[in-house]
Amino acid sequence: MAIYSTNKKKAIISKVAHAFATNKSVPAGTKEFMELSNRPEGIKATTIRQAFGNWGKFINAVQKQEKALWDEATAVKAQPQVKAKVKKDAK
């Protein structure tokens, strides 16, 4: 396992958090991450595994370090309000 400095890990987190915020979503795993169209150049799933151990630890680090970008990426879109249907009495 490669040893990454704290500064290198922070740089990875920052770059990937910007990609998440741009997409307005967070991939569920490394396979989805590799399919991102705006994935930062040079950052692959193996880079994340080597630096953080697994995807879950990486996601936790992103949540802690880049709170504003995380909130932007995971923001729930407002659902349009649906009017309630009123049942007519059957005769």
C-alpha positions in Angstrom: 0.0 0.0 0.0 1.4 3.4 -1.0 1.9 6.0 1.6 0.2 9.3 0.9 1.0 12.5 2.8 -1.8 14.5 4.5 -1.4 17.2 1.9 -1.7 14.8 -1.0 -4.9 13.3 0.6 -6.4 16.8 1.0 -5.6 17.6 -2.6 -7.4 14.4 -3.8 -10.4 15.1 -1.6 -10.7 18.7 -2.8 -10.5 17.7 -6.5 -13.0 14.9 -6.2 -15.4 17.0 -4.1 -15.5 19.6 -6.8 -16.4 16.8 -9.3 -19.1 15.6 -7.0 -20.6 19.1 -6.6 -20.5 19.6 -10.4 -22.4 16.4 -11.0 -24.8 17.1 -8.1 -24.4 13.5 -7.0 -22.0 11.2 -5.1 -21.2 7.8 -6.7 -22.1 4.8 -4.6 -18.8 3.1 -5.3 -15.5 3.1 -7.2 -17.1 1.6 -10.4 -19.5 4.5 -10.6 -16.7 6.9 -9.8 -14.6 5.6 -12.7 -17.6 6.3 -15.1 -17.9 10.0 -14.1 -17.5 12.2 -17.2 -15.7 14.9 -15.2 -13.5 12.7 -13.0 -10.3 14.6 -12.1 -7.4 13.7 -14.3 -5.0 11.3 -12.7 -7.3 10.2 -9.9 -8.5 6.7 -10.3 -10.2 4.2 -8.0 -6.8 2.6 -7.2 -5.5 6.0 -6.1 -8.4 6.4 -3.7 -7.9 2.8 -2.3 -4.2 3.3 -1.8 -4.6 6.6 -0.1 -7.7 5.9 2.1 -8.1 2.1 2.3 -11.6 1.9 0.9 -14.4 3.9 -0.6 -16.3 4.4 2.8 -13.3 6.0 4.5 -12.8 8.3 1.5 -16.4 9.4 1.6 -16.1 10.1 5.3 -13.0 12.2 4.7 -14.8 14.2 1.9 -17.8 14.9 4.3 -15.5 16.2 7.0 -13.1 18.2 4.9 -15.3 19.7 2.2 -18.6 20.3 4.0 -19.9 23.0 1.6 -19.2 20.9 -1.5 -20.6 17.8 0.1 -23.9 19.7 0.9 -24.0 20.9 -2.7 -23.5 17.4 -4.1 -26.0 15.8 -1.8 -28.7 18.5 -1.9 -32.1 17.1 -2.2 -33.9 18.5 -5.2 -37.3 20.1 -4.4 -40.1 17.8 -5.5 -43.0 19.5 -7.2 -46.0 19.6 -5.0 -48.8 17.4 -6.1 -52.4 18.4 -5.3 -54.3 15.9 -3.3 -57.2 14.3 -5.2 -60.5 14.6 -3.6 -62.7 11.5 -3.8 -66.3 12.0 -4.7 -68.8 10.1 -2.7 -70.2 7.2 -4.6 -73.9 7.0 -4.8 
